[in-house]
Amino acid sequence: MDPYSLATRNTVEIVTDEELRALLDQPARSVYAGYEPSGEIHLGHLVTVNKLMDLQKAGFEVTVLLADLHAFLNHKGTLDEVRETAEYNRRCFEALGLKGAKYVMGTDLQLHPDYELLVLQLSQEVTVNRAKRSMDEVGRGMDHPAVSQMVYPIMQMADIAMLGVDAAVGGIDQRKIHMLAREHLPAMGYPSPVCIHTPILNGLDGKKMSSSAGNLISVADSEDDIRAKMKKAFCPPEIEENPVLQVLKYHIFPRFETVNLSRPEKFGGDLAFTSYEAVEAAYGAGQVHPLDLKKMTADYLVEMLAGVHDAVA
């Protein structure tokens, strides 16, 4: 795939497309994504991990911010707890294929005097209401937010500036924070970042993905766990919002050139798919049964995650 196609596949928004094209014409380009260390790495995280791997192939230098201080401000644990989780998350990302990236611990960046001064300068420009709105999709307990959660988006703006990156990757729930950065960083002498937004996928039951609901697959799941969860997954005849098809589109096909479906001749025989669109067309036409779709998806998830357990043990 060409660099532009790699950079834009499986995204829901690029802000802006023109700026991305111009960036791809530059001899050097950089991008970052930040992750709150808050537990197991699961398929929700892998959407942006896969996108960072695409961007590496497109010639970007990739930085991963292990945002321990952000997690602490967002009530995800003590600093010691989130730092330990951050190191575990880094090992998971590398085992999943995100190698050659620069991993930065949040507290190594964010406790520097220049960083703190920039946060204070930006805080003079952003209203409390705007900061709260930017956190609506990502904050915990936002009905009664803490002051620390109003600092959170301002710090994320400072992250982009102090890391010196050209672009920021995040789920579409990060959009409001990214737009704050595009609006306010130029006044502080920093360029507006290109923003690359990925979708928020459904959980395996077709509802919002949540650890507490148990409707996700994590890197800690065993092969038996993965197969059992996928067997019970919601898989309606419709294409839209189908979580099994989403796993194929956003996790399997970015990593495998061909996906094979093995089944007895009496049920249609074996099939080989070289694109997600081919799977979608076959499923939509009734040529692939939901149980076969789920088994095929489970086979490739097991293969994809097989090396992670040993690497992070």
C-alpha positions as CSV (number, residue, x, y, z in Angstrom):
1,M,0.0,0.0,0.0
2,D,1.1,3.6,-0.6
3,P,1.9,5.8,2.4
4,Y,-1.4,7.7,2.2
5,S,-3.5,4.6,2.0
6,L,-1.6,3.1,5.0
7,A,-2.0,6.3,7.0
8,T,-5.8,6.6,6.3
9,R,-7.1,3.1,6.3
10,N,-9.5,2.1,9.1
11,T,-9.8,5.7,10.2
12,V,-13.0,7.8,10.7
13,E,-11.5,11.2,10.4
14,I,-8.3,13.0,9.4
15,V,-7.9,16.6,10.5
16,T,-7.0,17.7,7.9
17,D,-6.5,15.5,4.8
18,E,-4.7,18.3,3.0
19,E,-2.2,18.7,5.9
20,L,-1.7,14.9,6.0
21,R,-0.8,14.9,2.3
22,A,1.6,17.7,2.8
23,L,3.2,15.9,5.8
24,L,3.7,12.8,3.7
25,D,5.7,14.8,1.3
26,Q,8.2,15.8,4.0
27,P,11.4,13.8,4.3
28,A,10.8,13.2,8.0
29,R,7.6,13.0,10.0
30,S,6.5,11.9,13.4
31,V,3.4,10.8,15.2
32,Y,2.4,9.9,18.8
33,A,-0.4,8.2,20.7
34,G,-0.9,8.3,24.4
35,Y,-2.2,5.4,26.5
36,E,-3.4,5.6,30.1
37,P,-2.0,2.6,32.0
38,S,-5.2,1.3,33.5
39,G,-5.3,-2.5,33.1
40,E,-5.1,-5.2,30.5
41,I,-4.4,-4.4,26.9
42,H,-7.4,-5.5,24.9
43,L,-8.9,-5.2,21.4
44,G,-10.0,-1.6,22.0
45,H,-6.3,-0.6,22.4
46,L,-5.3,-2.5,19.4
47,V,-7.2,-0.3,17.0
48,T,-4.7,2.6,17.6
49,V,-1.7,0.2,17.9
50,N,-2.5,-1.2,14.5
51,K,-2.8,2.4,13.2
52,L,0.7,3.3,14.6
53,M,2.1,0.2,12.9
54,D,0.5,1.4,9.6
55,L,2.1,4.8,10.2
56,Q,5.5,3.2,10.8
57,K,5.2,1.5,7.4
58,A,4.3,4.9,5.9
59,G,7.6,6.4,7.2
60,F,6.5,8.0,10.4
61,E,8.7,8.0,13.6
62,V,6.4,6.7,16.3
63,T,6.3,7.8,19.9
64,V,4.1,6.0,22.5
65,L,3.4,8.1,25.6
66,L,2.7,5.8,28.6
67,A,0.6,8.4,30.4
68,D,1.1,7.4,34.0
69,L,0.4,10.9,35.3
70,H,-2.7,11.2,33.2
71,A,-4.0,7.9,34.6
72,F,-3.3,9.1,38.1
73,L,-5.2,12.4,37.5
74,N,-8.1,10.4,36.0
75,H,-8.4,8.2,39.2
76,K,-6.9,5.0,37.7
77,G,-4.7,4.2,40.7
78,T,-1.7,5.5,42.7
79,L,1.4,6.6,40.8
80,D,3.2,3.5,41.8
81,E,0.4,1.3,40.6
82,V,0.0,3.1,37.2
83,R,3.8,3.1,36.6
84,E,3.9,-0.7,37.1
85,T,1.0,-1.1,34.7
86,A,2.7,1.3,32.2
87,E,5.7,-1.0,32.0
88,Y,3.5,-4.0,31.5
89,N,1.6,-2.2,28.8
90,R,4.9,-1.4,27.0
91,R,5.8,-5.1,26.9
92,C,2.4,-5.9,25.5
93,F,2.6,-3.3,22.7
94,E,6.1,-4.5,21.7
95,A,4.9,-8.2,21.7
96,L,1.9,-7.2,19.5
97,G,4.3,-5.8,16.9
98,L,4.8,-2.2,17.8
99,K,8.6,-2.4,17.8
100,G,11.1,0.3,17.0
101,A,8.8,3.0,18.6
102,K,10.1,5.4,21.2
103,Y,8.3,4.7,24.5
104,V,8.1,7.7,26.9
105,M,6.9,7.6,30.5
106,G,4.6,10.5,31.2
107,T,6.3,11.5,34.4
108,D,9.7,11.6,32.6
109,L,8.3,14.3,30.3
110,Q,5.6,16.1,32.3
111,L,7.4,17.0,35.6
112,H,10.0,19.1,33.7
113,P,9.8,22.9,34.5
114,D,9.3,23.9,30.8
115,Y,6.4,21.5,30.5
116,E,4.8,22.8,33.7
117,L,5.1,26.4,32.5
118,L,3.5,25.5,29.2
119,V,0.6,23.8,31.1
120,L,0.1,27.0,33.1
121,Q,0.2,29.2,30.0
122,L,-2.3,27.0,28.2
123,S,-4.6,27.0,31.3
124,Q,-4.9,30.7,30.9
125,E,-6.5,30.2,27.4
126,V,-8.9,27.4,28.1
127,T,-12.2,27.9,30.0
128,V,-13.3,25.4,32.6
129,N,-16.5,24.6,30.5
130,R,-14.4,23.9,27.4
131,A,-12.0,21.7,29.4
132,K,-14.9,19.8,30.9
133,R,-16.6,19.3,27.5
134,S,-13.3,18.0,26.0
135,M,-13.2,15.3,28.7
136,D,-16.8,14.1,28.4
137,E,-15.9,11.0,26.3
138,V,-12.7,10.0,28.2
139,G,-13.1,11.1,31.8
140,R,-14.2,9.0,34.7
141,G,-17.0,10.4,37.0
142,M,-17.5,13.5,34.9
143,D,-20.8,14.3,36.6
144,H,-18.7,15.7,39.4
145,P,-15.2,16.2,37.9
146,A,-12.1,16.9,40.0
147,V,-9.9,19.8,39.3
148,S,-7.2,17.3,38.2
149,Q,-9.5,16.2,35.3
150,M,-9.7,19.8,34.0
151,V,-5.8,19.7,33.9
152,Y,-5.9,16.5,32.0
153,P,-6.7,17.9,28.5
154,I,-4.3,20.8,28.9
155,M,-1.6,18.4,29.7
156,Q,-2.4,16.4,26.6
157,M,-2.0,19.6,24.5
158,A,1.4,20.1,26.2
159,D,2.3,16.5,25.4
160,I,2.0,17.1,21.7
161,A,4.0,20.3,21.9
162,M,6.8,19.0,24.1
163,L,7.2,15.7,22.2
164,G,7.7,17.7,19.1
165,V,5.5,15.5,16.9
166,D,3.7,16.3,13.7
167,A,0.6,14.2,14.2
168,A,-1.5,12.7,16.9
169,V,-3.4,9.4,16.8
170,G,-6.4,8.6,19.0
171,G,-9.9,7.2,19.1
172,I,-12.6,9.5,17.9
173,D,-13.3,10.1,21.7
174,Q,-10.1,12.1,21.7
175,R,-11.3,14.6,19.1
176,K,-12.3,17.4,21.4
177,I,-9.0,17.4,23.1
178,H,-7.1,17.3,19.8
179,M,-9.1,20.3,18.6
180,L,-8.1,22.2,21.6
181,A,-4.5,21.5,20.7
182,R,-5.0,22.7,17.1
183,E,-6.7,25.8,18.3
184,H,-4.3,26.9,21.1
185,L,-0.8,25.5,20.4
186,P,0.0,27.9,17.5
187,A,-0.4,30.9,19.9
188,M,2.3,29.3,22.0
189,G,4.7,28.9,19.1
190,Y,3.9,25.3,18.3
191,P,2.4,24.0,15.1
192,S,-1.1,22.5,14.9
193,P,-0.9,18.7,14.9
194,V,-2.5,16.6,12.1
195,C,-5.1,14.5,13.9
196,I,-5.8,10.9,12.9
197,H,-8.9,9.4,14.5
198,T,-9.9,5.8,14.7
199,P,-13.3,4.3,15.5
200,I,-14.6,3.1,18.8
201,L,-15.5,-0.6,18.3
202,N,-18.3,-2.5,19.9
203,G,-17.8,-5.1,22.5
204,L,-18.4,-8.7,21.6
205,D,-22.1,-8.4,22.7
206,G,-22.7,-5.5,20.4
207,K,-22.7,-3.0,23.2
208,K,-20.1,-0.6,24.5
209,M,-16.8,-2.3,25.1
210,S,-16.1,-2.5,28.8
211,S,-13.8,-4.5,31.1
212,S,-16.5,-4.7,33.7
213,A,-19.0,-6.1,31.2
214,G,-16.5,-8.8,30.2
215,N,-17.4,-8.2,26.5
216,L,-13.8,-7.9,25.2
217,I,-10.8,-10.0,24.4
218,S,-7.5,-9.1,26.1
219,V,-3.9,-10.2,25.6
220,A,-4.3,-12.1,28.9
221,D,-7.0,-14.4,27.6
222,S,-6.0,-18.0,26.9
223,E,-6.7,-19.7,23.6
224,D,-9.7,-21.4,25.2
225,D,-11.0,-18.1,26.5
226,I,-10.7,-16.4,23.1
227,R,-12.6,-19.3,21.4
228,A,-15.3,-19.4,24.0
229,K,-15.8,-15.6,23.9
230,M,-15.9,-15.5,20.2
231,K,-18.3,-18.4,20.0
232,K,-20.8,-16.5,22.2
233,A,-20.2,-13.2,20.3
234,F,-23.2,-11.3,18.9
235,C,-23.1,-11.8,15.1
236,P,-26.3,-10.6,13.4
237,P,-27.0,-11.0,9.7
238,E,-26.4,-7.2,9.3
239,I,-23.0,-5.8,8.4
240,E,-23.3,-2.5,10.3
241,E,-22.2,-2.7,14.0
242,N,-21.4,-6.4,13.8
243,P,-18.6,-6.9,16.3
244,V,-17.2,-10.0,14.7
245,L,-16.8,-8.3,11.3
246,Q,-15.2,-5.3,13.2
247,V,-12.6,-7.7,14.6
248,L,-11.8,-8.9,11.1
249,K,-11.7,-5.4,9.6
250,Y,-9.7,-3.6,12.3
251,H,-7.5,-6.4,13.7
252,I,-7.1,-9.4,11.4
253,F,-6.8,-7.9,7.9
254,P,-4.3,-5.3,8.9
255,R,-2.0,-8.2,9.9
256,F,-2.8,-11.0,7.5
257,E,-2.7,-10.8,3.7
258,T,-5.0,-13.8,3.3
259,V,-7.6,-15.2,5.7
260,N,-8.7,-18.7,5.1
261,L,-12.0,-20.3,6.1
262,S,-11.9,-24.0,6.5
263,R,-15.1,-26.0,6.5
264,P,-16.5,-29.3,5.1
265,E,-17.6,-29.5,1.5
266,K,-21.2,-30.1,2.5
267,F,-21.2,-26.6,4.1
268,G,-19.6,-24.9,1.0
269,G,-15.9,-26.0,1.3
270,D,-12.9,-23.9,2.0
271,L,-12.7,-20.2,1.1
272,A,-9.7,-17.8,0.9
273,F,-10.2,-14.0,1.4
274,T,-7.6,-11.5,0.4
275,S,-9.5,-8.4,1.6
276,Y,-12.0,-7.5,4.3
277,E,-14.4,-6.4,1.6
278,A,-14.5,-9.9,0.2
279,V,-15.5,-11.3,3.6
280,E,-18.2,-8.7,4.1
281,A,-19.6,-9.4,0.6
282,A,-19.7,-13.1,1.2
283,Y,-21.3,-12.8,4.6
284,G,-23.8,-10.3,3.4
285,A,-24.8,-12.7,0.6
286,G,-25.3,-15.5,3.0
287,Q,-22.3,-17.5,1.8
288,V,-20.7,-17.7,5.2
289,H,-22.6,-18.8,8.3
290,P,-22.2,-16.8,11.5
291,L,-20.6,-19.8,13.3
292,D,-18.1,-20.2,10.5
293,L,-17.3,-16.5,10.6
294,K,-16.8,-16.6,14.4
295,K,-14.6,-19.7,14.2
296,M,-12.4,-18.2,11.4
297,T,-12.0,-15.0,13.4
298,A,-11.1,-16.9,16.6
299,D,-8.5,-18.9,14.7
300,Y,-6.7,-15.7,13.6
301,L,-7.1,-13.9,16.9
302,V,-5.4,-16.9,18.6
303,E,-2.5,-16.8,16.1
304,M,-2.2,-13.0,16.5
305,L,-2.1,-13.1,20.3
306,A,-0.1,-16.4,20.7
307,G,3.3,-14.8,21.3
308,V,2.1,-12.1,23.7
309,H,1.6,-14.3,26.8
310,D,5.2,-15.5,26.9
311,A,6.6,-12.1,26.1
312,V,4.8,-10.3,29.0
313,A,4.9,-13.1,31.6
